[in-house]
Structure formats: C-alpha cells, structure tokens
Amino acid sequence: MYQTYIKRILDILISFIGIGILFLVMIPVSIVIKKEDQGPIFFNGKRLGKNMKEFKMYKFRTMKTGAPDLRNSDGTTYNSASDQRVTNVGHTLRKLSVDELPQFINVLKGDMSIIGPRPSPLGNKDMYPKKFFKKYEVKPGITGYNQALLRNSATMDERIENDAYYTDNISFFLDVKIFYWTLKSVIRRKNINNH
C-alpha cells in the first residue's frame, strides 16, 4: 500500500514544493553558471531507474564542459574537494546540494522518488555483483539510505549493502528517518567528498 500509492502521492506533493524552490534559485544559479564559462546550465546524465529503465536525470551543471568521466578503482564516481573538473560555482552548488534541485522534475515525471537508492550512470554491468542490481527493484531517489548516512564517502560495498537494505525494508517511517538524516547531513555539509 505504501510503496504503490502513498509514496507516489507524497512524491508528487513534495516535488511541487521542491520545484517551487527550484524556480526561486534558477535565475541566479543560471546566471552564475553561464557567467563562469558560457557552458550549458543543466547536465542531463543518462541513468538507470526501476527495472533498469534508462532515463535522463537533471542536475545543475557543476563540471567544466567536456570533463572526463573519472572512476575510482571500485567503479564508484570519483569525488574530491580538489577535483579540477569542477567549476568554481560548482563547488558551492555541491556543498549546498543545490545542484540536485532539478531532480524534483524527475520525481514529478515518475522517473525517480524523493527517497530511494541513488541512480547509477550506465557502465560495465559485468563488473558488479548480483546484489548490486537489487536496487533496481525500486525507483531511485534524490536521496536515500546510503546518501543520508554517508553521502559520497561510502565505498562500493557499503553502497551495495545500504541500497539492498533499503530495498528490502521500505516503509513510511524509514523514509521519514532518511529525509531527516539527509537534511541534517546537508546542513552540516558532511561527507560531500570521499577524499
């Protein structure tokens, strides 16, 4: 009942609020992004959602145009406070998690949920263990169990375990906890980078 109906209704209601916030910040954020390097305002990355269905995830662009896709040895996305690929304004957007605001559009469209495992970019599926794919049983989220606890500091093994735990234990109360933990983590700006 919760996963099928209530969660979707809450997603729609909260995404309307999120889109309202997005519209408030869109003009100033767009101006500073454009002013820095004249590149595009948004980054529309290909991601896999529920049942491994591909969709475009919206974010404010935080990297320089044409930046290479760097990965850690375990396949996770490379994040570093000194990453030369990130623009000056991009560092600030990431610290404040403002770059994620356009994903409320994905939630309203039904590609994502407010709470769920973070969506993964397309890559070599053969390198991941079977448990990794469990997260594709549910919609990906703007934030999730792993994101709330560890953000970008998690190892690949920790992400797989946390995503599998969430998938097996979805409930209203768990989602409320994750939402609260995420707000606290964002306010304290914890675990933004893994270096």
C-alpha positions as CSV (number, residue, x, y, z in Angstrom):
1,M,0.0,0.0,0.0
2,Y,2.7,2.5,1.0
3,Q,5.0,1.7,-1.9
4,T,2.3,1.6,-4.5
5,Y,0.1,4.6,-3.6
6,I,1.1,6.7,-0.6
7,K,4.8,7.0,-1.5
8,R,3.9,8.3,-5.0
9,I,1.3,10.8,-3.6
10,L,4.0,12.1,-1.2
11,D,6.5,12.3,-4.0
12,I,4.1,14.5,-6.1
13,L,3.3,16.8,-3.2
14,I,6.9,17.3,-2.1
15,S,8.1,17.7,-5.7
16,F,5.8,20.6,-6.2
17,I,7.4,22.3,-3.2
18,G,10.8,21.4,-4.5
19,I,10.1,22.8,-7.9
20,G,8.9,26.0,-6.3
21,I,12.3,26.3,-4.6
22,L,13.9,25.4,-8.0
23,F,12.2,28.3,-9.7
24,L,13.3,30.7,-7.0
25,V,17.0,29.8,-7.4
26,M,17.0,29.0,-11.1
27,I,17.7,32.5,-12.4
28,P,20.6,33.4,-10.0
29,V,22.1,29.9,-10.4
30,S,21.8,30.0,-14.2
31,I,23.4,33.4,-14.3
32,V,26.5,32.4,-12.3
33,I,26.9,29.1,-14.2
34,K,26.7,30.8,-17.5
35,K,28.9,33.7,-16.4
36,E,31.8,31.4,-15.4
37,D,32.4,29.5,-18.7
38,Q,29.4,30.2,-21.0
39,G,28.5,26.4,-21.0
40,P,25.1,24.8,-20.6
41,I,23.2,25.4,-17.3
42,F,22.0,21.8,-16.9
43,F,23.6,18.4,-17.0
44,N,21.3,15.7,-18.3
45,G,23.0,12.4,-17.4
46,K,21.8,9.0,-18.5
47,R,20.8,6.9,-15.5
48,L,19.1,3.6,-14.9
49,G,15.8,3.6,-12.9
50,K,13.4,1.0,-11.7
51,N,13.6,-2.3,-13.7
52,M,16.8,-0.8,-15.2
53,K,14.8,1.5,-17.4
54,E,17.0,4.3,-18.8
55,F,16.1,8.0,-18.2
56,K,17.7,11.4,-18.2
57,M,18.5,12.8,-14.8
58,Y,18.5,16.6,-14.5
59,K,21.1,18.5,-12.5
60,F,22.6,22.0,-12.5
61,R,26.0,21.6,-14.2
62,T,28.9,21.6,-11.8
63,M,31.7,20.4,-14.0
64,K,33.6,22.1,-16.8
65,T,32.2,21.3,-20.3
66,G,33.8,18.2,-21.8
67,A,35.2,17.0,-18.4
68,P,36.2,13.3,-18.5
69,D,34.2,10.7,-16.5
70,L,36.6,9.6,-13.8
71,R,36.0,6.5,-11.7
72,N,37.5,5.0,-8.5
73,S,39.0,1.5,-8.7
74,D,35.8,0.1,-7.2
75,G,33.7,1.7,-10.0
76,T,32.2,4.5,-7.9
77,T,32.2,8.0,-9.2
78,Y,35.3,10.0,-8.3
79,N,34.7,12.9,-5.9
80,S,37.3,15.1,-4.4
81,A,37.4,18.6,-2.9
82,S,40.3,19.3,-5.2
83,D,38.7,17.9,-8.4
84,Q,40.0,20.1,-11.2
85,R,37.0,19.2,-13.3
86,V,34.5,21.1,-11.1
87,T,33.9,24.7,-11.7
88,N,34.2,27.4,-9.0
89,V,30.5,27.8,-8.8
90,G,30.1,24.0,-9.0
91,H,31.9,23.5,-5.7
92,T,29.5,25.8,-4.0
93,L,26.4,24.2,-5.6
94,R,27.6,20.8,-4.5
95,K,28.3,21.9,-0.9
96,L,24.8,23.3,-0.6
97,S,23.3,20.3,-2.6
98,V,21.6,23.0,-4.9
99,D,22.8,21.1,-8.0
100,E,20.3,18.3,-7.1
101,L,17.2,20.5,-7.2
102,P,16.3,19.9,-10.8
103,Q,15.7,16.2,-9.9
104,F,12.3,17.3,-8.5
105,I,11.3,17.4,-12.2
106,N,12.3,13.7,-12.5
107,V,10.2,12.9,-9.4
108,L,7.2,14.7,-10.8
109,K,7.6,12.8,-14.1
110,G,7.8,9.5,-12.2
111,D,11.4,8.6,-13.1
112,M,12.5,9.0,-9.5
113,S,11.2,9.2,-6.0
114,I,12.2,11.6,-3.2
115,I,13.7,8.7,-1.2
116,G,15.4,5.7,-2.9
117,P,18.8,4.4,-3.9
118,R,20.8,7.0,-5.8
119,P,20.5,6.4,-9.6
120,S,23.6,4.9,-11.3
121,P,25.2,6.0,-14.5
122,L,25.4,3.5,-17.3
123,G,28.6,1.4,-17.2
124,N,30.0,-2.1,-17.4
125,K,27.3,-4.1,-15.8
126,D,29.6,-7.2,-15.7
127,M,31.8,-5.7,-13.0
128,Y,29.1,-5.5,-10.3
129,P,28.0,-8.4,-8.0
130,K,24.4,-9.7,-8.2
131,K,23.4,-7.9,-5.1
132,F,24.1,-4.5,-6.7
133,F,21.2,-4.9,-9.1
134,K,18.7,-5.3,-6.2
135,K,18.3,-1.6,-6.0
136,Y,16.7,-1.6,-9.5
137,E,13.6,-3.2,-7.9
138,V,12.5,0.3,-6.7
139,K,12.7,3.8,-8.1
140,P,15.9,5.7,-7.5
141,G,15.8,8.7,-5.2
142,I,17.0,12.3,-4.8
143,T,18.3,11.0,-1.5
144,G,18.5,7.5,0.0
145,Y,19.6,5.4,2.9
146,N,23.2,5.4,1.8
147,Q,23.2,9.1,0.9
148,A,21.7,10.1,4.2
149,L,24.3,8.2,6.2
150,L,27.5,8.5,4.2
151,R,26.8,10.7,1.1
152,N,29.9,10.4,-1.2
153,S,32.2,8.9,1.4
154,A,30.8,5.3,1.0
155,T,32.7,2.5,-0.6
156,M,31.1,0.5,-3.3
157,D,30.5,-2.4,-0.9
158,E,28.8,0.0,1.6
159,R,26.6,1.4,-1.2
160,I,25.5,-2.1,-2.3
161,E,24.7,-3.2,1.3
162,N,22.8,0.1,2.1
163,D,20.8,0.1,-1.1
164,A,19.9,-3.6,-0.7
165,Y,18.8,-2.9,2.9
166,Y,16.6,0.0,1.8
167,T,15.0,-2.1,-1.0
168,D,14.1,-4.9,1.5
169,N,12.9,-2.5,4.2
170,I,11.0,0.3,2.6
171,S,8.5,1.9,4.9
172,F,7.0,5.3,5.7
173,F,8.9,5.6,8.9
174,L,12.3,4.6,7.3
175,D,11.7,7.3,4.6
176,V,10.9,9.9,7.3
177,K,14.2,9.0,9.0
178,I,16.2,9.2,5.8
179,F,14.6,12.6,5.0
180,Y,15.6,13.9,8.4
181,W,19.1,12.4,8.3
182,T,19.6,14.0,4.8
183,L,18.6,17.4,6.0
184,K,21.0,17.2,8.9
185,S,23.8,15.9,6.7
186,V,23.2,18.7,4.1
187,I,23.1,21.4,6.8
188,R,26.3,20.1,8.4
189,R,27.8,19.6,4.9
190,K,29.1,16.1,5.9
191,N,30.7,13.5,3.6
192,I,30.4,15.6,0.4
193,N,33.6,14.3,-0.9
194,N,35.4,10.9,-0.4
195,H,38.9,12.5,-0.4
